[in-house]
Amino acid sequence: MVHAGSRHNAPVTRPDQRPTSPWAVAAALLIVYVVWGSTYLAIAVMIQTLPPLVAAGVRYATAGVLLLAGIAIWRRIRGQPGERPSRLQWRSALIIGSLLLLGGNGGVVLAEQRIPSGIAALIIATSPISMAVFEALVAGQRPSRLAVTGLVAGAVGVGILVVPLEGVAAIDPIGIALVAGAAISWSVGSIYARRAPLPRSPFQGAGLEMLAGGAVMLAVGLLRGELAGVDPDAFSSASLLAVAYLIVFGSLVAFTAYIWLLHHASVSVVSTYAYVNPIVAVALGAIVLSEPMTPRTWLAGLIILGAVVAMVSGRPRGVPQPEPAVEATTEPAA
């Protein structure tokens, strides 16, 4: 989950640029839908045998290095001057990376040790709602009725997952709290990223954020003692492949598709990933990991997704819209 730092509310088209093919937009959307939706499953597989924050830190730090190296090589091939990040830009990347990756993705990683991946994805889906509320508060405005209604509906959906019912066990409240906190951290980090001083290239900015955030996750994982008593021989091939998948597809391929979409499709179209990703995550969790789909889960999921769909699709056209955050992330947060 890394925010692109983009400030576009509509596709950016140069006079000499050919119209974007709808098939290209559809293909990029499909990548974002499926790949980011699958990252919740990949995280669940990764933490089966790997230390959670250390593995997640390696994922993002590696992806950041690869992205920055790719940018440098591409600029050299095209004879373009490089942009050396300033100290202020590095500070912004550190703050954003800490909020999005440690607070956002790290919360999801720790939560998935306690709750199913599909449940984590459903709660993270509330991020666009909380982001709209926080954005209004930061701007000194009263949140819209739609945003407040969506926030209340999302809270009701989360409450249904936590409150114990007769004959039905509640889902681990600590896991729910971790992922709810991750959604809030992701929203705060995304709002800050829209105003923070960052490199002009959104790709370079994201590379700095992944590198800085990944380093912070590694440091926190080490301070938690995650490597104490770890036996590398116990690492499963599936967990190691999950890390590789998250680096290549979750953090590079899908991210590139997402940035491309921000420049070639409206934010209202791109934002649809917010309610498609949870559906993909829940389906994959049930099929691959046999995660239970109880009536409680279905009811909470319908309420949460309904709130997100209303929030994303119900904004007035022509009015600046909160921009979607990259992965949850989710992966705010996967």
BALOBA-293536 format. One record per residue: residue in three letters; x, y, z of N, C-alpha, C, CB in turn. Coordinates in steps of 0.001 Angstrom, whole numbers, padded with zeros to 6 digits, always signed. Glycine has a CB too. Example, Ala and Ser with C-alpha at 12.3 -4.5 7.8 and 13.67 -1.06 7.14 Angstrom:
ALA+013190-005690+007800+012300-004500+007800+013200-003300+007800+011308-004473+009046;SER+012850-002250+007080+013670-001060+007140+012900+000030+007870+014084-000598+005725;
***
This chain:
MET+000803-001162+000000+000000+000000+000000+000859+001244+000000-000921-000012+001164;VAL+000940+001914-001094+001703+003144-001157+000891+004175-001904+003073+002922-001830;HIS+000824+005362-001359+000076+006391-002049+000912+006957-003171-000356+007495-001087;ALA+000288+007188-004284+001001+007648-005464+001391+009104-005383+000172+007424-006679;GLY+000734+009846-004509+001030+011267-004433+000444+012041-005596+002512+011483-004380;SER-000427+011412-006390-001022+012074-007546-002051+013093-007103-001661+011052-008487;ARG-002165+014172-007848-003126+015207-007506-004099+015423-008651-002412+016515-007159;HIS-004339+014397-009437-005212+014535-010594-006625+014100-010238-004680+013715-011780;ASN-007621+014900-010646-009014+014542-010483-009639+014117-011798-009783+015695-009894;ALA-008882+014177-012879-009375+013769-014182-008194+013261-014982-010097+014938-014915;PRO-008435+012495-016064-007329+012007-016868-006502+013160-017416-007844+011139-018008;VAL-005195+012989-017458-004290+013993-018003-003964+013622-019432-002997+014114-017153;THR-004326+014481-020387-004113+014180-021797-003373+015325-022455-005448+013915-022515;ARG-002261+015039-023075-001511+016050-023814-002123+016223-025197-000015+015662-023921;PRO-001967+017410-025823-002560+017653-027136-002113+016644-028182-002218+019041-027601;ASP-000869+016150-028076-000346+015230-029085-000548+013776-028684+001129+015496-029324;GLN-001316+013549-027624-001476+012191-027125-002701+011548-027759-001593+012183-025588;ARG-002561+010313-028217-003680+009613-028805-004709+009256-027740-003204+008361-029528;PRO-005992+009177-028144-007021+008769-027182-006704+007400-026593-008404+008747-027850;THR-006972+007254-025323-006673+005998-024646-007673+004924-025057-006687+006187-023120;SER-007164+003753-025374-008019+002636-025755-008824+002165-024550-007180+001476-026334;PRO-010143+001981-024705-010940+001458-023584-010505+000054-023181-012423+001447-023951;TRP-009931-000692-024137-009430-002028-023813-008213-001937-022897-009071-002799-025099;ALA-007371-000914-023112-006203-000733-022248-006648-000367-020833-005265+000359-022819;VAL-007653+000512-020733-008184+000881-019424-008773-000342-018729-009249+001987-019562;ALA-009534-001147-019485-010144-002345-018910-009090-003326-018425-011050-003021-019929;ALA-008010-003492-019209-006941-004421-018821-006238-003944-017553-005919-004575-019964;ALA-005969-002631-017480-005313-002090-016292-006213-002221-015064-004933-000620-016514;LEU-007511-001964-015244-008451-002129-014131-008496-003577-013659-009855-001669-014543;LEU-008488-004510-014609-008524-005929-014248-007302-006309-013421-008601-006802-015508;ILE-006141-005771-013793-004919-006038-013028-005064-005526-011597-003696-005383-013708;VAL-005544-004283-011452-005696-003700-010126-006736-004472-009320-006090-002219-010229;TYR-007855-004829-009972-008905-005583-009282-008383-006908-008729-010072-005843-010227;VAL-007795-007697-009635-007433-009075-009279-006173-009119-008421-007229-009914-010543;VAL-005134-008399-008846-003855-008491-008137-003970-007917-006728-002753-007756-008919;TRP-004521-006706-006609-004633-006131-005267-005627-006899-004413-005046-004669-005350;GLY-006648-007457-005031-007562-008292-004261-006899-009555-003755-008760-008650-005093;SER-005925-010060-004523-005237-011300-004145-004143-011084-003118-004649-011952-005363;THR-003749-009826-002870-002647-009597-001934-003012-010007-000510-002238-008133-001959;TYR-004299-009952-000159-004712-010373+001183-004460-011868+001370-006206-010046+001424;LEU-004743-012643+000334-004451-014076+000377-002951-014304+000450-005041-014791-000853;ALA-002182-013563-000367-000729-013723-000371-000135-013388+000994-000098-012838-001449;ILE-000668-012366+001657-000184-012009+002995-000450-013150+003966-000858-010708+003497;ALA-001663-013725+003879-002010-014834+004774-001056-016009+004584-003458-015286+004530;VAL-000682-016282+003348+000255-017385+003065+001662-017010+003531+000265-017728+001543;MET+002055-015755+003334+003397-015295+003714+003641-015464+005209+003589-013828+003318;ILE+002655-015079+006020+002886-015088+007471+002665-016460+008099+001981-014078+008141;GLN+002365-017467+007287+002231-018815+007833+003544-019306+008428+001756-019779+006750;THR+004662-018952+007775+005963-019424+008265+007005-018317+008375+006486-020505+007358;LEU+006696-017093+007938+007676-016000+007976+007303-014991+009052+007769-015301+006602;PRO+008304-014333+009664+008020-013275+010647+007273-012140+009958+009338-012746+011304;PRO+006121-011720+010462+005208-010845+009716+005764-009492+009283+004022-010607+010529;LEU+006187-008661+010235+006641-007319+009864+007981-007349+009133+006753-006445+011105;VAL+008843-008277+009501+010128-008392+008807+009896-008774+007349+011041-009438+009502;ALA+009024-009752+007110+008741-010176+005738+008093-009049+004946+007835-011414+005733;ALA+007144-008336+005572+006496-007220+004893+007489-006096+004619+005324-006697+005726;GLY+008407-005854+005560+009428-004841+005344+010350-005187+004195+010230-004647+006593;VAL+010736-006457+004114+011568-006909+002991+010821-006704+001681+011964-008400+003158;ARG+009530-007026+001705+008713-006854+000492+008788-005427-000024+007251-007229+000768;TYR+008493-004459+000839+008403-003079+000389+009765-002458+000123+007666-002260+001404;ALA+010748-002766+000962+012083-002215+000734+012643-002710-000598+013033-002597+001889;THR+012450-003995-000884+012922-004562-002153+012193-003934-003329+012732-006088-002170;ALA+010861-003806-003210+010084-003197-004289+010518-001749-004513+008578-003260-003972;GLY+010799-001018-003418+011246+000360-003552+012571+000471-004270+011350+000999-002206;VAL+013519-000401-003923+014827-000392-004583+014674-000719-006073+015786-001403-003903;LEU+013870-001734-006382+013669-002121-007780+013017-000999-008576+012814-003385-007866;LEU+012018-000340-007989+011334+000737-008696+012265+001917-008942+010111+001192-007910;LEU+013015+002325-007921+013937+003451-008081+015046+003121-009084+014549+003833-006725;ALA+015543+001877-009039+016569+001472-009999+016008+001474-011424+017117+000076-009642;GLY+014773+000999-011574+014144+001003-012889+013963+002406-013430+012811+000306-012829;ILE+013582+003348-012564+013425+004736-012984+014762+005314-013439+012838+005582-011842;ALA+015820+005038-012668+017151+005555-013018+017621+005004-014366+018171+005197-011919;ILE+017409+003709-014581+017819+003088-015844+017013+003668-017007+017639+001551-015780;TRP+015705+003820-016825+014850+004358-017873+015264+005784-018245+013386+004332-017427;ARG+015577+006613-017239+015997+007982-017513+017330+008022-018240+016089+008774-016221;ARG+018240+007115-017862+019539+007094-018537+019385+006679-019989+020506+006145-017819;ILE+018513+005688-020253+018293+005243-021629+017732+006373-022483+017343+004039-021657;ARG+016821+007149-021896+016183+008230-022638+016951+009544-022558+014787+008436-022129;GLY+018087+009529-021863+018901+010728-021761+018260+011835-020950+019209+011233-023114;GLN+017428+011477-019996+016751+012462-019166+017528+012693-017875+015316+012012-018856;PRO+017531+013925-017390+018252+014188-016128+017549+013537-014947+018382+015702-015885;GLY+018319+013093-013988+017745+012503-012788+017290+013577-011810+018751+011577-012120;GLU+016376+013214-010957+015872+014123-009928+016307+013592-008569+014311+014265-010005;ARG+017247+014295-007951+017749+013850-006663+016811+014329-005554+019188+014368-006427;PRO+016274+013403-004768+015331+013809-003724+015995+014713-002695+014743+012581-003034;SER+015262+015708-002248+015762+016596-001214+015542+015966+000160+015075+017975-001299;ARG+016151+016569+001169+015970+016068+002529+014507+016177+002948+016867+016839+003514;LEU+013835+017249+002509+012428+017431+002833+011568+016349+002184+011959+018813+002389;GLN+011905+015973+000955+011161+014916+000268+011386+013562+000928+011565+014851-001204;TRP+012600+013306+001381+012867+012056+002112+012075+012027+003417+014384+011901+002402;ARG+011975+013180+004081+011197+013225+005325+009727+012921+005050+011337+014604+006004;SER+009197+013492+003973+007814+013208+003598+007634+011724+003304+007402+014046+002379;ALA+008592+011148+002578+008502+009725+002248+008526+008865+003504+009646+009321+001316;LEU+009320+009284+004488+009399+008533+005745+008068+008594+006500+010539+009084+006630;ILE+007469+009781+006544+006186+009935+007244+005091+009154+006522+005796+011431+007351;ILE+005040+009304+005207+004004+008621+004429+004199+007114+004496+004020+009095+002964;GLY+005454+006677+004338+005734+005248+004397+005379+004650+005749+007190+004992+004092;SER+005617+005408+006812+005287+004913+008151+003785+004788+008332+005866+005837+009224;LEU+003023+005778+007847+001571+005746+008006+000927+004692+007108+000981+007116+007703;LEU+001342+004658+005839+000720+003734+004896+001194+002299+005087+001003+004175+003481;LEU+002495+002128+005257+003039+000772+005276+003084+000188+006681+004427+000762+004676;LEU+003740+000867+007620+003784+000324+008977+002391+000330+009605+004766+001131+009849;GLY+001746+001503+009600+000428+001597+010200-000643+000897+009396+000059+003019+010379;GLY-000613+001063+008066-001626+000476+007208-001395-000991+006915-001694+001226+005935;ASN-000388-001273+006102-000129-002662+005739+000325-003490+006923+000904-002729+004650;GLY+001122-002880+007822+001583-003612+008993+000426-004038+009876+002555-002770+009789;GLY-000579-003161+010016-001759-003526+010787-002503-004697+010171-002685-002341+010909;VAL-002585-004708+008843-003245-005818+008148-002469-007119+008341-003388-005506+006647;VAL-001152-007033+008205-000316-008225+008360-000489-008836+009747+001161-007882+008117;LEU-000445-008000+010786-000609-008501+012149-002046-008991+012385-000246-007401+013169;ALA-003010-008300+011793-004407-008696+011976-004690-010056+011359-005335-007653+011373;GLU-004046-010342+010229-004312-011613+009548-003733-012816+010299-003743-011572+008140;GLN-002994-012554+011357-002605-013648+012241-003769-014057+013133-001397-013247+013095;ARG-004821-013204+013183-005936-013445+014098-007289-013590+013393-006013-012322+015095;ILE-007430-012972+012227-008721-013000+011535-008516-013436+010090-009411-011610+011591;PRO-009567-013936+009419-009437-014349+008016-009074-013180+007113-010732-014989+007531;SER-008384-013484+006014-007946-012447+005083-009133-011713+004466-007082-013058+003983;GLY-010232-012433+004198-011402-011789+003614-012024-010768+004539-012425-012818+003246;ILE-012050-011060+005839-012582-010105+006814-011708-008856+006855-012669-010746+008221;ALA-010388-009045+006830-009472-007900+006822-009740-007020+005605-007999-008376+006828;ALA-009948-007641+004445-010207-006875+003224-011506-006093+003319-010250-007802+002018;LEU-012528-006682+003933-013810-005991+004077-013668-004728+004928-014851-006928+004699;ILE-012924-004823+006019-012772-003662+006893-011902-002590+006235-012166-004083+008240;ILE-010851-003017+005533-010008-002058+004823-010807-001324+003756-008805-002766+004189;ALA-011868-001950+003258-012699-001319+002232-013354-000036+002718-013763-002280+001767;THR-013401+000161+004037-014001+001387+004571-013062+002590+004463-014396+001178+006023;SER-011851+002388+003995-010873+003484+003927-011362+004690+003128-009591+002981+003322;PRO-011974+004516+001937-012447+005707+001210-013454+006522+002004-013066+005297-000106;ILE-014239+005858+002869-015234+006577+003666-014544+007434+004726-016218+005586+004332;SER-013655+006802+005503-012955+007560+006541-012077+008639+005925-012107+006624+007412;MET-011538+008371+004721-010703+009367+004053-011526+010604+003704-010063+008773+002782;ALA-012774+010392+003239-013634+011525+002894-013962+012355+004126-014926+011037+002230;VAL-014193+011683+005250-014496+012400+006490-013281+013188+006971-014957+011419+007581;PHE-012110+012539+007000-010895+013222+007451-010541+014384+006533-009725+012238+007522;GLU-010739+014183+005226-010416+015234+004265-011265+016468+004526-010625+014737+002826;ALA-012547+016262+004823-013425+017392+005119-012995+018099+006400-014876+016922+005240;LEU-012620+017335+007411-012197+017933+008677-010907+018727+008516-012014+016852+009737;VAL-009969+018178+007724-008709+018885+007481-008965+020207+006759-007744+018006+006659;ALA-009935+020205+005850-010253+021415+005088-011132+022377+005881-010945+021044+003786;GLY-011471+021998+007136-012305+022864+007955-013756+022875+007530-011773+024250+007923;GLN-014204+021798+006877-015573+021713+006399-016326+020634+007163-015605+021429+004890;ARG-017625+020727+007122-018457+019694+007726-018561+018523+006738-019880+020255+008099;PRO-018295+017307+007191-018415+016162+006284-019822+016073+005697-018067+014858+007019;SER-019922+015640+004446-021217+015525+003797-022078+014459+004478-021039+015197+002314;ARG-023384+014548+004260-024282+013542+004819-023944+012153+004289-025740+013890+004498;LEU-023561+012126+003006-023203+010845+002401-022008+010230+003111-022899+011018+000909;ALA-020999+011057+003399-019802+010554+004070-020118+010084+005480-018721+011630+004110;VAL-020919+010887+006216-021265+010508+007583-022107+009241+007591-022014+011647+008285;THR-023068+009159+006673-023906+007961+006588-023063+006734+006266-025003+008142+005527;GLY-022127+006908+005319-021245+005796+004971-020383+005373+006137-020368+006167+003802;LEU-019895+006353+006900-019061+006042+008054-019858+005267+009107-018486+007333+008661;VAL-021084+005697+009359-021929+005003+010333-022247+003587+009859-023232+005787+010573;ALA-022586+003452+008568-022902+002128+008028-021692+001202+008102-023388+002243+006577;GLY-020516+001754+007777-019308+000944+007874-019042+000506+009299-018117+001709+007341;ALA-019266+001420+010266-019069+001072+011679-020051-000003+012125-019221+002316+012564;VAL-021283+000072+011618-022273-000955+011942-021821-002309+011402-023658-000581+011367;GLY-021307-002309+010172-020829-003557+009591-019692-004160+010391-020385-003331+008171;VAL-018751-003314+010806-017635-003797+011627-018155-004289+012974-016577-002680+011831;GLY-019132-003570+013553-019696-003976+014832-020352-005341+014769-020693-002958+015299;ILE-020998-005631+013651-021628-006944+013486-020591-008060+013559-022383-007013+012149;LEU-019395-007791+013072-018335-008799+013111-017815-009029+014526-017188-008387+012205;VAL-017901-008010+015369-017290-008071+016698-018264-008521+017780-016727-006723+017063;VAL-019490-008021+017720-020454-008287+018800-020815-009773+018830-021737-007424+018619;PRO-020687-010436+019986-021051-011852+020075-022565-012053+020001-020510-012455+021371;LEU-022976-013072+019276-024377-013435+019154-024579-014835+019711-024846-013353+017683;GLU-025769-015098+020152-026048-016416+020731-025818-017512+019696-027495-016482+021264;GLY-024935-018421+020019-024642-019536+019128-023664-019207+018028-025890-020029+018524;VAL-023218-017940+017956-022290-017532+016907-021103-016826+017554-022990-016606+015862;ALA-019922-017370+017416-018738-016787+018035-018344-015494+017326-017571-017785+018012;ALA-017943-014516+018096-017472-013258+017520-016081-013447+016943-017469-012133+018575;ILE-015757-012651+015950-014417-012677+015367-013469-011947+016310-014403-012026+013941;ASP-012233-012408+016392-011238-011873+017324-011261-010342+017337-009835-012377+016952;PRO-011632-009707+018448-011727-008245+018496-010383-007547+018343-012359-007820+019789;ILE-009293-008207+018779-007969-007582+018613-007608-007509+017129-006879-008376+019396;GLY-007904-008575+016404-007656-008564+014966-008485-007504+014266-007949-009927+014369;ILE-009753-007366+014675-010616-006338+014097-010063-004945+014411-012062-006480+014630;ALA-009613-004748+015664-009070-003448+016061-007804-003112+015264-008765-003436+017570;LEU-006956-004112+015042-005728-003877+014285-006024-003423+012855-004876-005143+014263;VAL-006944-004103+012204-007222-003763+010816-008031-002468+010720-007971-004909+010129;ALA-008881-002178+011716-009586-000898+011735-008592+000249+011919-010649-000879+012859;GLY-007616+000050+012806-006563+001052+012972-005741+001213+011709-005656+000680+014129;ALA-005535+000102+010985-004793+000162+009726-005534+001017+008703-004562-001251+009169;ALA-006856+000877+008646-007647+001673+007709-007543+003168+008040-009123+001222+007735;ILE-007554+003499+009328-007433+004901+009737-006042+005437+009397-007710+005052+011252;SER-005004+004655+009694-003634+005078+009391-003459+005284+007899-002620+004048+009904;TRP-004054+004387+007114-003971+004504+005652-004634+005784+005174-004623+003289+004973;SER-005797+006110+005745-006519+007312+005338-005728+008573+005690-007902+007353+006000;VAL-005195+008611+006905-004410+009779+007330-003167+009938+006460-004004+009650+008814;GLY-002477+008830+006203-001282+008886+005366-001592+009324+003951-000603+007545+005340;SER-002724+008877+003414-003102+009241+002052-003407+010726+001948-004307+008426+001596;ILE-004092+011268+002947-004410+012694+002939-003136+013528+003067-005389+013036+004080;TYR-002244+013108+003959-000982+013826+004115-000167+013784+002819-000168+013229+005276;ALA-000181+012641+002139+000625+012478+000925+000178+013417-000180+000555+011041+000434;ARG-001093+013790-000196-001589+014660-001254-001047+016074-001140-003092+014692-001233;ARG-000544+016430+000040-000058+017792+000261+001432+017845+000590-000841+018438+001377;ALA+002045+016708+000786+003448+016668+001203+004371+016952+000021+003786+015301+001824;PRO+005527+017564+000300+006512+017780-000764+007135+016459-001202+007610+018753-000294;LEU+006941+016103-002467+007437+014853-003017+008021+015111-004401+006313+013790-003082;PRO+008823+014186-004925+009327+014348-006290+008187+014509-007291+010196+013154-006680;ARG+008477+015174-008415+007439+015386-009424+006939+014075-009999+007961+016269-010541;SER+007813+013098-010119+007410+011801-010640+006696+011002-009555+008630+011024-011171;PRO+005425+010606-009778+004734+009801-008772+005393+008444-008564+003287+009607-009169;PHE+006049+007935-009617+006744+006656-009483+007938+006785-008541+007206+006149-010856;GLN+008711+007869-008704+009851+008066-007821+009387+008316-006389+010712+009233-008312;GLY+008319+009092-006234+007794+009336-004898+007368+008046-004222+006625+010296-004960;ALA+006684+007175-004980+006250+005899-004415+007435+005003-004086+005311+005185-005379;GLY+008471+005062-004925+009667+004269-004645+010323+004693-003342+010663+004391-005788;LEU+010405+006004-003120+010968+006510-001860+010115+006067-000675+011073+008053-001892;GLU+008777+006139-000840+007876+005762+000255+008001+004277+000588+006421+006096-000111;MET+008093+003440-000454+008228+002006-000213+009557+001691+000467+008110+001229-001529;LEU+010627+002342+000013+011938+002092+000602+011972+002550+002059+013034+002804-000204;ALA+011485+003771+002320+011493+004300+003687+010540+003514+004584+011112+005790+003689;GLY+009326+003278+004102+008352+002539+004898+008779+001112+005156+007017+002547+004218;GLY+009392+000474+004137+009883-000883+004323+010982-000957+005365+010384-001436+003016;ALA+011863+000053+005366+012936+000084+006366+012364+000240+007771+013919+001229+006066;VAL+011320+001079+007915+010690+001259+009227+010031-000044+009679+009645+002404+009180;MET+009362-000736+008775+008732-002009+009124+009774-003030+009564+007928-002554+007936;LEU+010886-003079+008857+011974-003989+009242+012473-003667+010646+013140-003902+008231;ALA+012685-002370+010918+013190-001958+012226+012220-002343+013340+013442-000449+012247;VAL+010920-002098+013120+009925-002427+014141+009835-003942+014321+008542-001847+013763;GLY+009926-004680+013217+009900-006133+013313+011072-006667+014123+009908-006747+011929;LEU+012241-006078+013917+013418-006498+014682+013267-006142+016152+014686-005853+014115;LEU+012710-004940+016439+012502-004535+017828+011472-005425+018524+012056-003074+017891;ARG+010537-005972+017757+009550-006891+018330+010143-008275+018590+008345-007013+017402;GLY+011390-008460+018157+012034-009753+018361+011546-010836+017422+011828-010197+019758;GLU+011115-010441+016233+010557-011430+015308+011596-012430+014805+009928-010729+014130;LEU+012876-012062+014840+013897-012983+014347+014461-013880+015452+015023-012203+013700;ALA+014029-013648+016679+014514-014477+017787+013976-015896+017639+014093-013875+019157;GLY+014890-016838+017587+014498-018237+017490+013939-018645+016146+013505-018536+018523;VAL+014086-017787+015128+013575-018124+013794+014495-019140+013129+013447-016852+012913;ASP+013893-020175+012560+014642-021206+011846+014339-021087+010353+014285-022632+012377;PRO+015307-020603+009552+015066-020461+008110+014634-021762+007444+016310-019946+007432;ASP+015044-022895+008004+014641-024163+007410+013135-024389+007515+015382-025307+008077;ALA+012495-023655+008432+011044-023807+008605+010255-022950+007620+010646-023445+010031;PHE+010946-022074+006881+010246-021241+005902+009724-022124+004773+011183-020128+005343;SER+008455-022036+004504+007876-022860+003442+008076-022207+002079+006382-023098+003700;SER+008081-023037+001048+008193-022517-000320+007016-021622-000644+008278-023666-001337;ALA+005829-021986-000136+004639-021180-000405+004783-019775+000170+003394-021857+000173;SER+005324-019661+001387+005492-018346+002003+006513-017506+001236+005924-018494+003468;LEU+007599-018121+000825+008620-017391+000072+008091-016953-001294+009875-018257-000102;LEU+007318-017823-001937+006709-017454-003219+005695-016331-003032+006033-018676-003868;ALA+005006-016335-001884+004048-015264-001607+004752-013919-001499+003272-015557-000318;VAL+005931-013890-000857+006700-012640-000774+007105-012176-002173+007960-012828+000117;ALA+007595-013107-002995+007985-012754-004354+006789-012218-005142+008592-013969-005067;TYR+005639-012849-004976+004418-012401-005666+004040-010988-005223+003245-013378-005392;LEU+004127-010731-003915+003776-009412-003399+004733-008342-003912+003776-009425-001874;ILE+006017-008683-004035+006995-007715-004538+006730-007396-006005+008427-008252-004363;VAL+006657-008443-006822+006580-008249-008268+005196-007775-008709+006935-009542-008986;PHE+004174-008507-008297+002830-008198-008783+002103-007189-007891+002013-009473-008881;GLY+002133-007398-006575+001406-006496-005695+001979-005099-005643+001373-007055-004330;SER+003321-004989-005599+003949-003679-005408+004480-003037-006675+005057-003804-004443;LEU+004670-003793-007746+005230-003213-008967+004242-003238-010130+006492-003953-009357;VAL+003758-004415-010504+002870-004521-011670+001559-003777-011439+002584-005995-011991;ALA+000870-004108-010335-000424-003473-010071-000255-001989-009786-001128-004155-008893;PHE+000820-001640-009102+001056-000221-008816+001246+000561-010111+002288-000048-007904;THR+002031+000019-011049+002250+000690-012325+000933+000849-013076+003262-000089-013179;ALA+000106-000198-013058-001199-000123-013708-002068+000956-013065-001908-001482-013642;TYR-001980+001059-011747-002773+002045-011017-002351+003470-011376-002639+001822-009508;ILE-001053+003727-011395-000556+005061-011752-000963+005406-013178+000984+005135-011600;TRP-000861+004439-014081-001263+004663-015472-002744+005025-015536-000975+003408-016336;LEU-003569+004329-014757-005003+004612-014743-005297+006021-014252-005728+003604-013872;LEU-004561+006493-013250-004786+007836-012725-004575+008905-013796-003863+008097-011543;HIS-003760+008580-014802-003473+009531-015872-004339+009315-017110-002022+009440-016254;HIS-005075+008205-017159-005839+007888-018369-007308+007567-018112-005204+006731-019067;ALA-007747+007586-016860-009148+007320-016540-009562+008229-015396-009373+005820-016169;SER-010858+008453-015266-011344+009321-014190-011156+008640-012845-012828+009683-014404;VAL-011024+009456-011795-010844+008915-010455-012057+008094-010033-010593+010043-009453;SER-013262+008492-010498-014460+007737-010150-014393+006313-010689-015703+008440-010684;VAL-013766+006145-011855-013596+004801-012419-012519+004039-011650-013228+004881-013924;VAL-011394+004690-011403-010299+004031-010692-010721+003641-009285-009068+004940-010639;SER-011553+004468-008655-011968+004224-007281-012777+002947-007107-012764+005382-006787;THR-013273+002394-008191-014079+001176-008073-013281+000010-007510-014648+000795-009426;TYR-011949+000112-007536-011145-000965-006941-011467-001129-005458-009640-000681-007126;ALA-011943-000041-004820-012189-000072-003380-013264-001079-002999-012586+001302-002893;TYR-014221-001329-003896-015227-002316-003550-015166-003578-004388-016568-001716-003674;VAL-014232-003654-005327-014015-004910-006051-012968-005766-005329-013570-004628-007511;ASN-011914-005115-004822-010853-005858-004123-011370-006731-002988-009835-004897-003576;PRO-012276-006226-002114-012764-007099-001032-013496-008332-001543-013683-006322-000120;ILE-014237-008185-002634-014955-009334-003189-013964-010400-003644-015858-008899-004368;VAL-012911-009948-004342-011872-010873-004793-011189-011525-003596-010834-010142-005669;ALA-010874-010716-002570-010180-011236-001387-011018-012266-000647-009818-010097-000445;VAL-012302-011962-000464-013181-012899+000246-013308-014203-000535-014577-012274+000473;ALA-013478-014100-001853-013628-015301-002681-012367-016158-002643-013955-014915-004129;LEU-011203-015532-002783-009952-016292-002770-009697-016918-001402-008778-015390-003157;GLY-009994-016168-000332-009808-016712+001010-010664-017937+001240-010124-015665+002053;ALA-011912-017899+000745-012817-019034+000919-012394-020227+000070-014241-018629+000569;ILE-011934-019955-001169-011590-021041-002091-010239-021669-001745-011568-020522-003531;VAL-009229-020829-001521-007860-021339-001346-007592-021744+000100-006839-020283-001784;LEU-008011-020916+001067-007699-021178+002470-008886-021735+003249-007217-019915+003128;SER-009989-021963+002564-011206-022492+003207-011643-021632+004381-010975-023927+003684;GLU-011515-020320+004239-011973-019420+005286-013501-019454+005353-011464-017975+005034;PRO-014067-019518+006548-015526-019666+006678-016278-018415+006228-015891-019986+008124;MET-017389-018636+005551-018270-017546+005149-019602-017742+005873-018465-017505+003583;THR-019732-017161+007043-020923-017318+007877-021960-016260+007507-020558-017218+009380;PRO-023216-016446+007935-024230-015401+007715-023804-014052+008293-025560-015824+008335;ARG-023087-014079+009427-022566-012843+010017-021647-012133+009028-021810-013141+011334;THR-020754-012897+008404-019814-012313+007446-020544-011740+006239-018795-013360+006993;TRP-021510-012477+005715-022269-012005+004561-023004-010708+004887-023265-013076+004101;LEU-023657-010653+006040-024411-009458+006415-023496-008261+006586-025192-009702+007698;ALA-022401-008450+007338-021449-007346+007548-020835-006907+006228-020338-007762+008532;GLY-020500-007881+005379-019896-007564+004090-020820-006763+003207-019492-008821+003384;LEU-022092-007128+003160-023053-006396+002336-023222-004966+002831-024406-007110+002329;ILE-023263-004782+004145-023414-003432+004699-022183-002582+004387-023645-003495+006226;ILE-020992-003146+004608-019754-002392+004373-019597-002051+002894-018531-003195+004862;LEU-019780-003039+002021-019619-002786+000591-020692-001830+000084-019669-004101-000195;GLY-021909-001937+000626-022959-001007+000230-022593+000423+000585-024276-001386+000886;ALA-022021+000598+001771-021599+001931+002195-020491+002472+001298-021128+001900+003648;VAL-019535+001615+000943-018423+002050+000095-018904+002382-001310-017339+000970+000034;VAL-019768+001536-001878-020300+001791-003216-021053+003119-003232-021227+000636-003667;ALA-021888+003359-002225-022634+004613-002164-021693+005806-002035-023617+004591-000993;MET-020627+005634-001242-019691+006729-001018-018909+007050-002282-018734+006387+000115;VAL-018424+006019-002963-017571+006228-004137-018380+006701-005335-016828+004942-004491;SER-019543+006098-005549-020325+006414-006742-021283+007571-006545-021091+005211-007175;GLY-021490+007989-005299-022491+009014-005025-021956+010416-004952-023168+008711-003773;ARG-020639+010622-005188-020101+011979-005141-020588+012771-006348-018556+011957-005094;PRO-020884+014030-006162-021298+014860-007293-020185+014957-008325-021702+016261-006816;ARG-020545+014885-009593-019551+015022-010649-019101+016472-010736-020114+014543-012005;GLY-017810+016638-011075-017274+017982-011202-016762+018551-009903-018306+018881-011754;VAL-016937+017805-008811-016436+018244-007513-015180+017461-007195-017504+018060-006397;PRO-014114+018107-006692-012899+017368-006364-013206+016176-005476-011888+018280-005680;GLN-012628+015025-005814-012894+013798-005103-011649+013313-004387-013407+012736-006051;PRO-011823+012718-003212-010677+012111-002561-010087+011049-003465-011067+011514-001203;GLU-008788+011050-003592-008146+010117-004496-007960+008769-003844-006818+010657-004960;PRO-008075+007693-004629-007863+006382-004068-006415+006204-003674-008282+005309-005045;ALA-006187+005456-002639-004832+005171-002214-004362+003868-002824-004741+005116-000691;VAL-003081+003749-003064-002545+002567-003683-002493+001439-002681-001173+002837-004260;GLU-002924+000068-003004-002801-001157-002260-002932-000979-000809-001547-001790-002543;ALA-003534-001509+000083-004479-002456+000604-004604-002807+000421-005155-002665+000875;THR-003008-002838+000134-003334-002822+000438-004501-003227+000052-002958-002315+000731;THR-003773-002535-000080-004408-002472+000670-003753-002636+000980-005205-002748+000892;GLU-002598-003217-000830-002917-003705-000171-002892-003139+000093-002819-004348+000157;PRO-005022+000817+002791-004737+001099+002902-004279+000286+003023-004894+001689+003109;ALA-005131-001138+002917-003848-001389+003247-003320-002780+003006-003708-001061+004528;ALA-003124-003449+001792-002580-004805+001658-001243-004811+000993-003519-005679+000888;
***
